[in-house]
Amino acid sequence: VQSVIEDQASGSTKQKELAQETVKRYLIPVPPLAEQRRIAERVSELMPLVGEYGKLEDEREALDASLPER
């Protein structure tokens, strides 16, 4: 599907553009609004954990860099 859409896009390979009429021809499945809200709520709950994981990973890398080579 992606390659079909890309073939209909114009512009350079770095920045393709699709005409609005081209986009309107495609049926793009999306979950019902209630499901979208549930997904967004769950993502919002998980994002702080992602941030915390990033901090812990930075700390681990700093600790690893401070240890002598084996």
MODELLER restraints for C-alpha pairs under 7 A, 6 or more apart:
rsr = mdl.restraints
at = mdl.atoms
rsr.add(forms.Gaussian(group=physical.xy_distance, feature=features.Distance(at['CA:9:A'], at['CA:16:A']), mean=5.75, stdev=0.5))
rsr.add(forms.Gaussian(group=physical.xy_distance, feature=features.Distance(at['CA:9:A'], at['CA:17:A']), mean=5.32, stdev=0.5))
rsr.add(forms.Gaussian(group=physical.xy_distance, feature=features.Distance(at['CA:9:A'], at['CA:18:A']), mean=4.83, stdev=0.5))
rsr.add(forms.Gaussian(group=physical.xy_distance, feature=features.Distance(at['CA:10:A'], at['CA:16:A']), mean=5.50, stdev=0.5))
rsr.add(forms.Gaussian(group=physical.xy_distance, feature=features.Distance(at['CA:10:A'], at['CA:17:A']), mean=5.29, stdev=0.5))
rsr.add(forms.Gaussian(group=physical.xy_distance, feature=features.Distance(at['CA:10:A'], at['CA:18:A']), mean=6.56, stdev=0.5))
rsr.add(forms.Gaussian(group=physical.xy_distance, feature=features.Distance(at['CA:11:A'], at['CA:17:A']), mean=6.01, stdev=0.5))
